[in-house]
Amino acid sequence: MYDYDRIYSLDLNELRAELESASIDLEGHNNRQSMIQALLNKAFEAKQKVVTTGVLDIPEDGLGGFLVYEIDSYRIKLLNAYVPQAFIDHYGLQKGHIIQAQLHEKVEGANCCFAVHIETVMDEAPEKVA
């Protein structure tokens, strides 16, 4: 399992070291976002299960939500994971729920990864919240 939260919390120097240990060329990766994306891409290429835990933010009803993180002061950023509306409806998810989700790599034309499985909601099985 690939711990997205650990990578996301690293500072620039720690990210550089992580790229080097993963044998990823540093050239072209000069900011936090590109470094994290390179590490994520490597994990997805290796078919690793990528899991993250964040707080659900629902900016507009009916359009899904995003997992936001304390490190970003709970603001939506490009590296946040998208939570499809189908999960929100199915499990009765609400803004502020702490969600652990398995991620899928971003698809062409998309800005971020997206949840493909909700593992826990508020440290419980998602079915218990519904």
Buried (B, 14 or more C-beta within 10 A) or exposed (E): EBBBBEBBEBEEEEBBEBBEEEEBEEEEBEEBEEBBBBBBEBBBEEEEEBBBBBBBBBEEEEEBBBBBBEEEEEEBBEBBBBBBBEBBEEBEBEEEBEBBBBBBBBEEEEEBBBBBEBBBBBEEEBEEBE
